[in-house]
Amino acid sequence: MKTNRGVTIFTLCLLASALSACSTVPSNRSGGGSSEYSSSSYASRLPSHLNISESTVVVDPHVHAWGAYNASGDLVKGGLASAGADYCPDLGRACHTGVGSFRVFSLGSPDCKSHIFPLPRGGAPMPYCMFFRSGQALHGSPGPEVVDGNISHGCVRMHVDDAEWLRYNFVHVGTRVIVRSY
């Protein structure tokens, strides 16, 4: 970890995810002090109101944020989101999160784990997983795996506390999830 003017740089060597390359990604999260993670700073990257008529989770990979909107279209809560990467070395291809409108079809517990990653057997923690597209889910990720960048295999990573809040206070089977364009 290298610190420069309050911005923490995490060198992510995702060996546990079977990635063969490391990348340096800036993050607004450091070990403490005034640069602690603040969900409101990421929520401000999203519109405060949408023209919708049902509770919806919006993920915007371009600004690295998620937002929970109530049925009146008001932003209730939001936070940092890491969506799918432009390239995953272990797969040899892009692994973007699917763009479009989806519905949550499965909800998991704090013990949710990937059945695929890391290759070849899976086992990566995905606490409070909320599947919305095939093998893609909104889920918590511990430690430095949630950054202000898109680094996942296609899931939407968020801080564990945010995923827990979404899972137990907002999302149910059938909740709409909109993933905006990169």
N, C-alpha and C positions, 0 to 999 in steps of 0.2 A: 504494500500500500504506500502511495506517495501523496503527500498533501502539499497543495500549492494554493495559497490565498483562500483557505477555507473550503476549497472544492476538493473532495476526495477522489482519487483515481484508483479504481479497483482493477487490478490485473486479473482477469478471469481466465484461469486455466481450468477449463471444464473437463478434466480428465474423468471425473465421475460420470459425466454425460457422454463419454467416449468421443469427445471432440479432440481433434488432433492439433488445433491451432489455438493460440491465446490471443485475446484482444484487450486493448485498454479502452475502458468505457467510463466517461465522467459520470459521477453521481452526485446528487445533492445530499447524500446521506453519509455522515461521518460518525465517528465514535461518540460524539456528544456535543454539548454546547448549543449554540444557536442554529447550527446546520442540521439538527435532527430532522427526520422525515416529518413533513407536515402535509397531510392529505389535502388540506384546503389550497395549498399552493399549486397542486396538480389539478384540482377541480377547477381552478380559475382558467385553465387552458381550454375548457369546454364551454359551450353556450349555457347560460343560466336557465334558459327555457327552450323547449322543443314543442312543435305542434304535433303532439301524440295524444292518444286516448287510452293508453294502458301503461302499466309499470314496465319500464324498459331499462336495460343496461346497455350503455353505449361504450364501445371501445374505439379509441382513435389512435392507431399505431403511428400516425404522423406526429402527434404531439405527446405520445407515450402516456396516455391518461385513460382512465375509465370513469364513467359517471352513472349513478343510479337516478333515474327520473321517475317521478310518481305519475299517476294517471292524468294529472292536470298538466304534465309536461315540465314541472319544476325540478331543477337539479336538487336532490336531497343530500347526496354525498358523492365524493369522487376521490380519486387517488392515482398514484403512479401505476402504470401498466407496462410490462415488457411483452410485446407480441412476438410473432414468428420472425426469424432471421432471414436476411437476404440470401444467405448461403449457410448450409450445415455441412461441414467437411465429412462427418461420419456418414452422411447420406449422399453426398456428392451432388446436391441440388439445393434450390431454394426451399425454405420451409415456412413460407408465410402463413399467417392465420387466414382462414377463409374470409373473404369480404362479402358482406350482404346481411340479410335479416334471417335470424335463426330462432329456435325455441329450445329452452333448457329441457332435456329429456331424462336426465339422471342427476341425482344429488348424492354426494359422498360425505364421509365423516372426516374428523381430524386425521384419521389414519389412512386416507386415500393414497394409493401409490400407482405409478405408471406401470402398465403391463408391457410397455415397449422400451422405454428409455430408462437408464442407459442401455444401449445395445450390448449384448444380444438378449438379455433376460428381463430387463425392466427393473423396477424397484425404486425409482426416484420418488421422493415424497411429493405429494400434491394435496396438502391439507385443504379440506373443505371444497373439494372438486365439484364443479357444476358443469357437466358436459352439455354442449350445445351444437356440436357438429362432429360427427364421426368420433375420432379420437381426440378432438380438441375440446378443451375445458377452460373455464375461469378457475384459477386455484391459487392458494397461497404458496409462497416459496420462502424458505428460510434464508437468512443471511444476505450475502451480496448478490444473489441471483435475480434480484429485482432492481433494474437500473433504468436510467433515463435513455433507453435504447431498446432495439428489438433484437433479442438474442435467443429466443426459445425455439423449440422444434415445431411450434405451431400453436401451443397453448398460450393463454394469456396469464402471465404471472403477475401477482400482486403481493403486497405485504400480507403476512398471515392474518394479522388483526383485521385488515380490510376484507379478506376472503371470508373470515368467520362472520363478520357483520353482514356481508351480502348473503351468505348461506342461511343464516338464522333470522335475519330481519327484513329481507327484501325478496330474494329469489325463491321461487317454487317451481315445480315441474310445470312447464308451459310459459314461463317468463320469457319475454322477447329479449333477444340479444342482437344488437346491431353492431357490426364491425365495419368501420369506415375504411375508405381506401388509404393505402400507404402514401 
